[in-house]
Amino acid sequence: MESQENSLDHVSRIIPWGTQTNGKRVPPEFVGVSPEFVERAAGCRFKATNGRWYLDFRSALGPIILGNNHPAGVDAVTSQLDCGVVFSLASSIEYELARMLVETVPGVEQVRFVKSGNEANLAALRLARACTGRDAIIACGYHGHGDWFSAGKRPAATSGFSRDGNGVPERLDELVTWIPYGDIAAAEQAFEERGRTIAAASMVPYDWGENVASDFVVRRRELTSEYGSVLVHDEVLTGFRLGYTGARGYFGVEPDLTTYAKAIANGFPLAVFCGKRDIMSMLDRVTITTTHAGETLSIAAALATLQVLTTEPVYEHLEGIGLRWMKGFNDACRSHHVPARLVGLPVAPSLQIDGPNDVRSAIRKELFAGLLRRGVFPSDVSLLTYAHTPADIDEAIAALTAALPEVSESVLR
């Protein structure tokens, strides 16, 4: 059972929001119904400090692709631990992982490691500015909390972002242009107006919604090539989840630089920025360095993860259980006349609710609360793993079916 000292209210006194990651905050509307802290995890479930196990659809915000404590990763990390974690020179295992990426991901010629997606995206921008001699950028999607990605006027649909008083110099605003995902006209206008000043166009190639904007991704490649800008694909979340070759394989578009994190090491902290040799060679004069970038436990975990992804039917499994979850969810909501559904790609389907803002918020609150009470930990994007089984999906559908009458009664009556 949770003690008073371990309660969210108590912990929040010394840790803002009670968490190190904003996305893991327990929202105020779920305090009292949501678990507050995790004690341990295995496969596709975690045990909370309230003593209860939950079927997890958040998957640590995306890093867990194979399942928690997958044997291949555990064995690799345990073995590497005997050899050491960080050294006074680079380790040979760094070369092993870099070589694997260069040999298996088309268009990747050189690789550098860091520890977070935020670092990788900022490093890619620095290289783009050094390579082009330009300063301005175009951004599309969430790229982290760095200054460059916290400046400028965001699209109206952006949530959870405040420009005022966020500690970022206002002079950066004139250098940052935000483009809504899928908006080809906005992208073309931005390049027409300031294309010769744009160092990089950073984009999330798929934004986890109903719109899978292939034409938009292709057009961004054409525009950056035409104007001499660097195309950066932020694959922090899509990388190794859309497929082994990620968005470049799915959309058939090869960027100049790519950033990876999250799923590459199945939960261990590792990120990558990589791409064309002529841009990566800017590291000869651009200083991007951090002591723990070559930490070997995460690299060992990544090697093991990529080995599983290339030798086992991970993506076929994700596609299958994703389709099962989407069909079961959508059929249940339809039969109970609840205007909610799962949309997008089956590897990570997204929740979509119709109606006015207040109705959508009320449905989401009641729906998620009902799932939480039944031992299912929901997410706006269902980040499925190799560890989720058809039986797990059926369990979640049963919980959903039991919760939907409560949604209808409280919100739609």
C-alpha positions as CSV (number, residue, x, y, z in Angstrom):
1,M,0.0,0.0,0.0
2,E,1.1,3.6,-0.6
3,S,2.3,5.5,2.5
4,Q,1.6,9.1,3.1
5,E,5.3,9.9,2.5
6,N,5.1,8.3,-1.0
7,S,1.8,10.0,-1.9
8,L,1.8,12.3,-5.0
9,D,0.9,15.3,-2.9
10,H,3.9,14.7,-0.6
11,V,6.4,13.9,-3.4
12,S,5.3,17.0,-5.3
13,R,6.6,19.2,-2.5
14,I,10.2,18.4,-3.5
15,I,9.8,17.2,-7.2
16,P,7.8,19.5,-9.4
17,W,4.6,17.7,-10.6
18,G,6.0,14.6,-8.8
19,T,7.8,13.4,-11.9
20,Q,10.9,14.0,-14.0
21,T,8.9,13.8,-17.3
22,N,5.9,16.1,-17.9
23,G,4.1,13.4,-19.9
24,K,4.1,11.1,-16.9
25,R,2.3,13.5,-14.7
26,V,-1.0,12.3,-13.1
27,P,-3.4,14.9,-14.4
28,P,-5.6,16.6,-11.7
29,E,-8.8,15.0,-13.1
30,F,-7.4,11.5,-12.5
31,V,-5.9,12.0,-9.0
32,G,-7.6,9.5,-6.8
33,V,-8.4,7.0,-9.6
34,S,-5.0,6.7,-11.3
35,P,-2.0,5.0,-9.8
36,E,0.6,7.5,-8.8
37,F,3.9,5.6,-9.0
38,V,5.3,2.4,-10.5
39,E,7.0,-0.2,-8.4
40,R,8.1,-2.6,-11.1
41,A,7.2,-3.7,-14.6
42,A,7.2,-6.9,-16.7
43,G,6.1,-7.5,-20.2
44,C,3.2,-5.2,-21.0
45,R,2.1,-4.6,-17.4
46,F,3.4,-2.6,-14.4
47,K,2.8,-2.9,-10.7
48,A,1.9,0.4,-9.0
49,T,2.7,1.3,-5.5
50,N,-1.0,0.8,-4.6
51,G,-0.2,-2.9,-5.1
52,R,-2.2,-3.4,-8.3
53,W,-1.0,-4.5,-11.7
54,Y,-2.1,-2.6,-14.8
55,L,-2.2,-3.5,-18.4
56,D,-0.1,-0.7,-19.9
57,F,-0.9,1.1,-23.2
58,R,1.5,4.0,-22.6
59,S,4.7,1.9,-22.7
60,A,6.8,4.6,-20.9
61,L,5.8,7.2,-23.6
62,G,7.2,4.9,-26.3
63,P,10.6,3.4,-25.4
64,I,9.2,0.0,-24.7
65,I,8.8,-1.8,-28.0
66,L,9.6,-5.4,-27.0
67,G,8.1,-5.3,-23.5
68,N,9.6,-4.5,-20.1
69,N,12.6,-6.7,-19.1
70,H,12.7,-8.5,-22.4
71,P,15.2,-11.4,-21.9
72,A,17.4,-10.4,-24.9
73,G,18.0,-6.9,-23.4
74,V,18.4,-8.1,-19.9
75,D,21.0,-10.7,-20.9
76,A,23.0,-8.2,-23.0
77,V,23.0,-5.6,-20.3
78,T,24.0,-8.1,-17.6
79,S,26.9,-9.4,-19.7
80,Q,28.1,-5.9,-20.6
81,L,28.0,-4.9,-16.9
82,D,30.8,-7.3,-16.2
83,C,32.9,-5.4,-18.7
84,G,32.2,-1.9,-17.5
85,V,29.8,1.0,-18.2
86,V,31.9,4.1,-19.2
87,F,35.6,4.2,-20.0
88,S,38.4,6.7,-20.6
89,L,38.3,6.0,-24.4
90,A,35.5,5.0,-26.8
91,S,34.5,1.4,-26.5
92,S,34.4,-1.2,-29.3
93,I,30.7,-1.8,-28.7
94,E,29.9,1.8,-29.9
95,Y,31.4,0.8,-33.3
96,E,29.2,-2.4,-33.4
97,L,26.0,-0.4,-33.0
98,A,27.0,2.3,-35.4
99,R,28.0,-0.2,-38.0
100,M,24.7,-2.1,-37.6
101,L,22.8,1.1,-38.2
102,V,24.9,2.1,-41.3
103,E,24.5,-1.4,-42.8
104,T,20.8,-1.8,-42.2
105,V,19.2,1.7,-42.4
106,P,19.3,3.2,-46.0
107,G,21.0,6.6,-46.3
108,V,22.7,6.5,-42.9
109,E,26.4,7.1,-43.5
110,Q,27.6,8.3,-40.1
111,V,26.3,8.0,-36.6
112,R,26.7,9.7,-33.3
113,F,25.1,8.8,-29.9
114,V,23.7,11.0,-27.2
115,K,21.3,10.2,-24.3
116,S,18.0,11.9,-25.2
117,G,15.8,12.7,-28.2
118,N,16.0,16.4,-27.1
119,E,19.8,16.4,-27.4
120,A,19.7,14.6,-30.7
121,N,17.3,17.1,-32.3
122,L,19.3,20.1,-31.1
123,A,22.5,18.5,-32.4
124,A,20.9,18.0,-35.8
125,L,20.0,21.7,-35.9
126,R,23.5,22.7,-35.0
127,L,25.0,20.6,-37.8
128,A,22.4,22.0,-40.3
129,R,23.3,25.6,-39.4
130,A,27.0,24.9,-39.6
131,C,26.6,23.1,-42.9
132,T,24.4,25.8,-44.6
133,G,25.7,28.9,-42.9
134,R,22.1,29.9,-42.2
135,D,20.2,30.5,-39.0
136,A,16.4,30.0,-39.5
137,I,14.5,26.8,-39.1
138,I,11.1,25.3,-39.9
139,A,9.7,22.9,-37.3
140,C,6.8,20.5,-37.4
141,G,5.7,18.4,-34.5
142,Y,7.1,18.1,-31.0
143,H,10.9,18.0,-31.0
144,G,11.7,18.4,-27.3
145,H,12.1,21.3,-24.8
146,G,15.2,23.0,-26.3
147,D,15.2,26.7,-26.9
148,W,14.9,26.4,-30.6
149,F,11.8,24.3,-30.3
150,S,10.2,26.5,-27.6
151,A,10.3,29.7,-29.7
152,G,8.1,31.0,-32.5
153,K,4.4,31.1,-33.0
154,R,3.0,27.5,-32.7
155,P,0.0,26.2,-34.8
156,A,-3.3,26.8,-33.1
157,A,-3.7,23.1,-32.5
158,T,-0.6,22.8,-30.3
159,S,-1.4,22.1,-26.7
160,G,0.6,22.2,-23.5
161,F,2.9,25.0,-24.8
162,S,3.2,28.5,-23.5
163,R,5.5,31.1,-25.2
164,D,5.1,33.8,-22.6
165,G,7.6,33.7,-19.8
166,N,9.0,30.3,-20.7
167,G,12.6,31.4,-20.4
168,V,13.4,31.5,-24.1
169,P,14.8,34.7,-25.6
170,E,12.2,36.4,-27.8
171,R,14.8,37.2,-30.4
172,L,14.7,33.5,-31.4
173,D,11.1,33.9,-32.5
174,E,12.0,35.5,-35.8
175,L,14.2,32.5,-36.7
176,V,11.6,29.8,-36.1
177,T,8.6,29.0,-38.3
178,W,6.1,26.3,-37.3
179,I,4.2,24.3,-39.9
180,P,1.1,22.2,-39.0
181,Y,1.5,18.6,-39.9
182,G,0.1,17.8,-43.3
183,D,-0.2,21.4,-44.4
184,I,1.5,21.5,-47.8
185,A,0.4,25.1,-48.6
186,A,1.9,26.4,-45.3
187,A,5.2,24.6,-46.1
188,E,5.4,26.0,-49.6
189,Q,4.6,29.5,-48.3
190,A,7.3,29.4,-45.7
191,F,9.9,28.4,-48.2
192,E,8.8,30.9,-50.7
193,E,9.0,33.7,-48.1
194,R,12.3,32.8,-46.5
195,G,13.7,29.6,-48.1
196,R,17.2,30.9,-48.7
197,T,17.6,31.7,-45.0
198,I,16.3,28.3,-43.8
199,A,19.1,26.0,-42.4
200,A,16.9,23.1,-41.5
201,A,13.3,21.8,-41.8
202,S,12.8,19.5,-38.8
203,M,9.7,17.4,-39.0
204,V,8.0,14.5,-37.3
205,P,7.1,12.4,-40.4
206,Y,4.0,11.0,-38.8
207,D,2.2,12.8,-36.0
208,W,0.1,9.8,-34.6
209,G,-3.3,10.9,-35.9
210,E,-5.7,10.0,-38.6
211,N,-3.8,11.9,-41.2
212,V,-0.9,9.9,-42.5
213,A,0.4,12.7,-44.8
214,S,2.6,10.9,-47.4
215,D,2.3,13.8,-49.9
216,F,3.4,16.3,-47.2
217,V,6.5,14.3,-46.4
218,V,7.4,14.0,-50.0
219,R,6.8,17.7,-50.6
220,R,9.0,18.6,-47.7
221,R,11.9,16.6,-49.3
222,E,11.4,18.5,-52.6
223,L,11.3,21.9,-50.9
224,T,14.4,21.4,-48.8
225,S,16.3,20.1,-51.9
226,E,15.2,23.0,-54.0
227,Y,16.2,25.6,-51.4
228,G,19.3,24.0,-50.1
229,S,18.0,23.3,-46.6
230,V,18.7,20.3,-44.5
231,L,15.8,17.9,-44.1
232,V,15.7,16.4,-40.5
233,H,13.4,13.6,-39.7
234,D,12.6,13.5,-36.0
235,E,12.1,9.8,-35.6
236,V,12.4,9.8,-31.8
237,L,9.0,8.1,-31.6
238,T,8.4,6.7,-35.1
239,G,11.9,5.2,-35.4
240,F,11.9,1.4,-35.0
241,R,8.1,1.5,-34.4
242,L,6.7,2.2,-37.8
243,G,9.0,-0.5,-39.0
244,Y,12.7,-1.2,-38.8
245,T,13.6,1.5,-41.3
246,G,11.0,3.8,-39.7
247,A,9.4,6.7,-41.7
248,R,12.0,6.5,-44.4
249,G,10.9,3.0,-45.2
250,Y,7.2,3.8,-44.8
251,F,7.1,6.9,-46.8
252,G,10.0,6.2,-49.2
253,V,11.6,9.5,-48.4
254,E,15.3,9.8,-47.4
255,P,16.1,12.7,-45.1
256,D,19.6,14.3,-44.8
257,L,19.7,13.8,-41.0
258,T,17.6,11.5,-38.7
259,T,17.2,11.4,-35.0
260,Y,16.3,8.3,-33.0
261,A,15.6,7.6,-29.4
262,K,12.9,5.8,-27.4
263,A,12.4,2.3,-29.0
264,I,16.0,1.8,-30.2
265,A,17.1,0.4,-26.9
266,N,13.7,-0.8,-25.5
267,G,13.8,1.6,-22.6
268,F,17.5,2.2,-21.9
269,P,18.5,5.8,-22.4
270,L,20.0,6.2,-25.8
271,A,19.5,8.6,-28.7
272,V,21.1,8.9,-32.1
273,F,21.6,11.6,-34.7
274,C,22.9,10.3,-38.0
275,G,22.8,10.8,-41.7
276,K,24.8,12.0,-44.6
277,R,28.6,12.1,-44.3
278,D,29.0,15.6,-45.6
279,I,26.7,17.0,-42.9
280,M,28.0,14.8,-40.1
281,S,31.5,15.8,-41.0
282,M,30.7,19.3,-39.6
283,L,31.5,17.6,-36.2
284,D,35.2,18.3,-37.2
285,R,34.5,21.9,-36.1
286,V,31.1,21.8,-34.3
287,T,31.5,20.8,-30.7
288,I,28.7,18.4,-29.6
289,T,30.0,16.2,-26.9
290,T,28.8,14.6,-23.7
291,T,30.5,12.2,-21.3
292,H,27.8,9.5,-21.1
293,A,27.0,9.3,-24.8
294,G,29.0,6.1,-25.1
295,E,27.6,4.5,-22.0
296,T,27.8,0.8,-22.9
297,L,24.7,-0.7,-21.1
298,S,22.3,1.2,-23.3
299,I,24.3,0.4,-26.4
300,A,24.3,-3.3,-25.5
301,A,20.5,-3.0,-25.0
302,A,20.2,-1.4,-28.4
303,L,22.2,-4.1,-30.2
304,A,20.0,-6.7,-28.6
305,T,16.8,-4.8,-29.4
306,L,17.7,-4.3,-33.1
307,Q,18.6,-8.0,-33.3
308,V,15.2,-9.0,-32.1
309,L,13.5,-6.5,-34.4
310,T,15.4,-8.0,-37.4
311,T,15.0,-11.7,-36.6
312,E,11.5,-12.0,-35.1
313,P,8.0,-11.0,-36.4
314,V,7.7,-8.0,-34.2
315,Y,6.1,-5.7,-36.8
316,E,3.6,-8.3,-38.0
317,H,2.7,-8.8,-34.3
318,L,2.2,-5.1,-33.7
319,E,0.1,-4.7,-36.8
320,G,-2.1,-7.7,-35.8
321,I,-2.8,-6.7,-32.2
322,G,-3.2,-3.1,-33.3
323,L,-5.9,-4.0,-35.7
324,R,-7.5,-6.2,-33.1
325,W,-7.5,-3.3,-30.5
326,M,-8.8,-0.8,-33.0
327,K,-11.7,-3.0,-34.2
328,G,-12.7,-4.1,-30.7
329,F,-12.5,-0.5,-29.4
330,N,-14.4,1.0,-32.3
331,D,-17.1,-1.7,-32.3
332,A,-17.7,-1.3,-28.6
333,C,-18.0,2.5,-28.8
334,R,-20.3,2.3,-31.8
335,S,-22.6,-0.2,-30.0
336,H,-22.8,2.0,-27.0
337,H,-23.3,5.2,-29.1
338,V,-20.1,6.8,-27.6
339,P,-18.5,9.1,-30.3
340,A,-15.0,7.8,-29.7
341,R,-12.7,5.7,-31.9
342,L,-9.2,4.7,-32.6
343,V,-7.6,6.0,-35.8
344,G,-4.3,6.1,-37.6
345,L,-1.7,3.3,-38.0
346,P,-2.3,0.1,-36.1
347,V,1.2,0.0,-34.5
348,A,0.1,3.0,-32.4
349,P,-3.6,4.0,-32.9
350,S,-4.8,7.3,-31.6
351,L,-7.9,8.2,-29.7
352,Q,-10.3,10.5,-31.5
353,I,-13.5,11.8,-29.9
354,D,-16.1,13.8,-31.8
355,G,-18.2,16.7,-30.4
356,P,-17.7,20.1,-28.7
357,N,-14.6,20.5,-26.6
358,D,-16.4,20.2,-23.2
359,V,-18.1,16.9,-24.4
360,R,-14.9,15.5,-25.7
361,S,-13.1,16.3,-22.4
362,A,-15.9,14.7,-20.4
363,I,-15.9,11.6,-22.5
364,R,-12.2,11.2,-22.3
365,K,-12.2,11.7,-18.5
366,E,-15.0,9.1,-17.9
367,L,-13.6,6.6,-20.4
368,F,-10.1,6.7,-19.0
369,A,-11.3,6.6,-15.4
370,G,-13.4,3.6,-16.2
371,L,-10.4,1.8,-17.7
372,L,-8.2,2.7,-14.8
373,R,-10.7,1.3,-12.3
374,R,-10.6,-2.0,-14.2
375,G,-6.8,-2.3,-14.3
376,V,-6.1,-0.9,-17.8
377,F,-3.7,2.1,-18.0
378,P,-4.9,4.0,-21.1
379,S,-3.2,6.5,-23.4
380,D,-4.3,8.9,-26.1
381,V,-1.9,7.0,-28.4
382,S,-1.8,3.3,-27.7
383,L,1.8,2.4,-27.8
384,L,1.7,-1.3,-28.3
385,T,4.5,-3.7,-27.7
386,Y,5.7,-7.2,-28.7
387,A,4.7,-8.3,-25.2
388,H,1.0,-7.5,-25.7
389,T,-0.9,-10.6,-26.6
390,P,-4.4,-11.1,-28.2
391,A,-5.6,-12.1,-24.8
392,D,-4.3,-8.8,-23.3
393,I,-6.2,-6.9,-26.0
394,D,-9.4,-8.9,-25.4
395,E,-9.0,-8.1,-21.7
396,A,-8.8,-4.4,-22.5
397,I,-11.8,-4.6,-24.8
398,A,-13.8,-6.3,-22.0
399,A,-12.8,-3.5,-19.6
400,L,-13.8,-0.9,-22.2
401,T,-17.1,-2.6,-22.8
402,A,-17.8,-2.5,-19.1
403,A,-16.8,1.1,-18.8
404,L,-18.8,2.5,-21.7
405,P,-22.3,2.4,-20.0
406,E,-20.8,4.7,-17.3
407,V,-19.6,7.1,-20.0
408,S,-23.1,7.2,-21.6
409,E,-24.8,7.6,-18.2
410,S,-22.6,10.5,-16.9
411,V,-21.9,12.4,-20.2
412,L,-24.3,11.5,-22.9
413,R,-27.6,11.0,-21.1
